[in-house]
């Protein structure tokens, strides 16, 4: 159900392209954006030397919301003006009272847009594609009697996940505009470190809703 609304929006964008007015030319574009990253509560599963201690997990973990920033470079085709490709890079943070996770992402996005007026200055768009999510997980194990005095747990994970978006762009000039955008990212990282002679693994999922705003440069 997480993606139902977003997929419906993308389907609507595609269905409207047959009757929408078209921009005059193909376009290169550069987008810069920032906003808020709202993280869903997820289960973290911890194993020590392959065994789940106690209940086997921390259960539902309340992650704090954070900021997000990023940039996107892409190209809309001339003949099929409503289709495009983009490369996107971003940074956001996921943390709670026990752990801190820095996330860097790089995504290949398949773009669809619909100019809503003849001047093409108001554009509805959607995009989706695979993302590579590189995350660094650091956790304070001092709360656990077994690891009192231990150094932090630390590991890095690189996983392929989902990056999907929908937004509205307002072109204030043929070469400059502003936009608002909803983004959903999802990936399932796993981390491993050796602490005080024990091998610790941590597995979780990160499902994040991003509310973004930015500026767009068109060429």
N, C-alpha and C positions, 0 to 999 in steps of 0.2 A: 504493500500500500504506500510505501514511502515515495515511490516514483510515479504513482498513478497520475497525480495532478500534473507533474512535469511532462510526462509522456503525452497527456491529453493536449497540453499547450503546444508541444512540438508538432503534433498531428494537425492542430488547427492552423499553425503557421504554414505547413506544407499545403493544406487544402486551399488556402487563400491565395497562393502564388499565381494561380491561373488567371485571376481577375485583377491583381494588384498592378498599379502603375510601376514602371521600371525606371531605375536610374539610367542616365545617359551613357555612362562608361563603366568599365571595370574599375575596381578600386583596390589600392593597397591601403592598409590602415594600421595604426598604432594606438592601442588603448592603455591607459594607466588608471588603476583603480585602487580603492581601499574600502574598508568597512568593518563589519562585525562577523565573527565566526561563532555560531551557536551550536554547541556540541550536545548530541543526545547522550543520555546516561547509558553506559555499557557495562557488561560483565568483564572483569579481568580474572583470568585463570592463572594461578601461580603453581609451579611444581618445583620441589627441592629434591635434587637427585632422582628425578623421574616420578616422584610421589607427590600427590596433592595433600598438603598438610591440612589438618582440621577438616573444614567443610569443603576444601578443594578450590575455593575461589573467594574473592572479596565481594562477590555478588554485584549488584548494580552500583556503579561508581559514578558519583556526581562530578562531572568535569566542569570547570569554570569556562565561561564565555571569554573570548579573546578578540583581538584585532586581527585583520588580515590585509595584506597588500600584495599587489601583483601587476604584471604587464602582459600584454598580448599583441602579437604581430601576425597579420594575416592578409588574405587576398580574396576579394569577391570576383567571380568570373564575369566576362563581358557578355557572352552569349546567354549563359544561364545566370543572369544577374542575381538571382535569389540564392545561389549556392556559393560557398566559400570554404576555405581551410584556414586554420590559425594554429599558431604555437603559443602556449600560455605558460607563464611561470609565476609562482606565488609562494608566499610564506605565511604560516599561521602557527599558533601555539595551542597545545592542549595540556591542561594541568589540573591537578587536584591537590589536596593537602599532603599527599605522600609522593607524588611523582610530577615530573615536568617533561613535556615532550615538545620538541621543535620539529615542525613539519615543513619540508620544502617539496614543492610539486612541479612537474613539467608535464603538460598535457597536449595531445594532438586533438584538435576540435574540428568537427564537421559542422559548418555554419549554415543556417537557413535564415533568410530575412524577408520581410514583407514591408515595402514602403506603403504607408497608409494614406498618403495624400499625393496629388500629382507632382508636387515639387520634390517629393521623396525626402522631405526634411523630418518626417516623423516615421520611424521604422521600428516595427516589432521584429524581434529576432530570437532564435533559439540555437543551442549548440550542445553537442554531446561527443564524448570520445574517451579513449583510454588515457589514464594518467599514471605517471611514475611518481610514487610518493616515497621520499627519503626522510625517515624520521629518526631522531635521536632521543632515546628514553633514559631518563635519569631518575632514580628513586632513592629515597632515604629509608634505609632499613633499620634505623635506630629504634623505631617503635616496636620492633620484634625482639623479645628476650633472647631468642636464639642467635641473633646477629648484633647484639649490643656492642658498640665500639667498632663495628665494621665500616669499611669504606662504602661509598654509594654504589648501588647497582647502576651500570651504564652499558648501553649497547645501541647499535644503529641497525635499522632495517630498511630495505628497499623492496617495495611491493608494487604490483600493478593493480590499479583500482579504477573507479568510475568518476568521471567529472562531467556534470550535466548542468545546463544553464538556460535561463529565459530572461529576456529583458526588453527595455524600450529605450531607443536612442532618439534624441532631438538634435538635429543638425542646425546649429545657429548660423553657420556659414558653410559653403560647399566643402571647406577643408577643416572644419572644426565643429565639434558637437559635444554634448554631455549625455550620460546614460545612467539608468538605474537597472540593477540586475539581481536576480536570485540565482544562487549556485548551490548545488548539492554535490558533496564529495563522499566517497566511501572506499575504505580499504581495510585489510585485515593483517596487521603486522604481528610479528613474533620476535621476541628478544631473548638473549641468552648471555649470562655472565657468570663468572666463578667468584664467589664471595666466601671467605673464611673456609676454604676447602670444599664448599658445596656448590654444585652446579645448579643454577637457578634459571628457569625459563618462565617467561611471561607472555601470554597470548591474549589479544583483545581485538576489538573492532573499533574503528573511528567513523562514525556517521555524522557529518557536519553540514549545517545549513548556513549559508553565507548571504548576508544582505549587503550589497555593494553599490557604490556610486563612483563615477569616474569621468574622464575626459577622453575624447576620441579625435584623432588626427587622420584625415583622409587625403589620399594623393591620387 
